[in-house]
């Protein structure tokens, strides 16, 4: 299945710094364990944050256009059968269209900034 539009990757600040220094991202510990880089759609990002980033005071969210990733991006069932984008190769820094650093507030992370993303 192929879908177009933006997809999002959540990183810890140290992961984002290492990505910037290397120019490519091989994946987080979870990504490396699973054999692909986990992404979320805009509709899935809040659930991913509340499920996997509850102890993080700050995260960096990357916006990436899905179409240029080609066949290396696969949409596969995950939580409750929903299709999630999984990248089966390293992500290059030049593929990141935009990034936001979010601080955890009393009610979690405010992802309204993503509402304007294409």
C-alpha atoms as one frame of an Amber mdcrd trajectory, in Angstrom:
protein
   0.000   0.000   0.000   1.270   3.466  -0.840   0.079   6.641   0.817   1.268
  10.155   0.184   1.647  13.162   2.427   3.700  13.852   5.503   4.774  11.323
   8.093   6.375  12.049  11.449   9.252  10.629  13.462   9.633  11.321  17.169
  13.184  11.562  18.491  14.746  12.202  21.842  16.964  15.327  21.795  20.199
  13.261  21.931  19.002  11.211  18.934  18.295  14.411  16.987  21.754  15.786
  17.818  23.422  12.549  16.687  21.297  12.564  13.498  22.391  16.125  12.731
  26.051  15.269  13.286  25.957  12.095  11.172  23.581  13.327   8.459  21.669
  10.058   8.656  19.570   8.217  11.217  19.908   4.458  11.513  17.124   4.304
  14.094  16.443   4.412  17.807  17.015   1.360  19.991  13.391   0.325  19.306
  13.811   0.865  15.561  17.011  -1.180  15.469  15.352  -3.976  17.460  12.378
  -4.085  15.069  14.402  -3.753  11.848  12.783  -0.541  10.574  12.321   3.110
  11.526   8.926   3.733  13.112   6.930   6.717  11.838   3.419   7.973  12.591
   0.846   9.936  10.658  -0.398  13.246  12.064  -3.477  11.422  13.390  -1.307
   8.796  15.125   1.308  11.062  16.715  -0.553  11.758  19.981  -1.051   8.047
  20.594   2.587   7.313  19.862   3.713  10.046  22.269   1.445   8.828  25.077
   2.414   5.194  24.532   6.183   5.421  24.058   7.407   8.825  25.301   5.663
   9.294  28.653   8.892   9.725  30.597  10.480  12.196  28.166  10.454  15.885
  29.174  11.226  16.949  25.595  11.004  15.419  22.128  11.837  16.472  18.596
   9.263  15.719  15.911  10.406  15.458  12.317   8.148  15.912   9.293   9.127
  13.880   6.236   7.377  13.636   2.859   6.422   9.999   2.345   6.458   9.797
  -1.470  10.235  10.345  -1.972  10.984   7.423   0.368   9.728   5.065  -2.335
   9.556   1.315  -1.815  11.629   1.514   1.371   8.509   2.900   3.112   5.878
   0.299   3.919   2.486   0.805   5.524   1.997  -2.062   7.958  -0.607  -2.934
  10.585   0.254  -2.112  14.181  -1.908  -0.843  17.060  -5.449  -2.154  16.641
  -4.750  -2.959  12.984  -4.061   0.659  12.009  -1.515   1.073   9.228   1.710
   2.746  10.337   4.562   3.906   8.091   7.795   1.937   8.552  11.038   2.856
   6.785  13.339  -0.034   5.902  16.526   1.978   5.448  18.304   4.840   7.205
  16.704   8.277   7.035  18.856  11.027   5.532  18.941  14.494   7.053  18.075
  16.065   3.688  14.782  14.131   3.743  13.583  16.001   6.844  11.301  18.831
   5.744  10.675  20.406   9.130  11.271  19.769  12.824   9.787  20.950  16.104
  11.054  20.645  19.657   8.179  20.070  22.069   8.288  20.364  25.853   6.042
  18.163  27.977   3.379  20.237  29.679   1.000  19.347  32.485  -1.282  17.678
  29.933   1.470  16.027  27.899   2.808  17.244  24.567   0.915  19.859  22.576
   0.942  18.619  18.969  -1.223  21.417  17.547   1.853  22.635  15.687   1.416
  19.617  13.416  -2.064  20.691  12.336  -0.578  23.049   9.768   1.742  20.398
   8.308   0.909  19.273   4.768
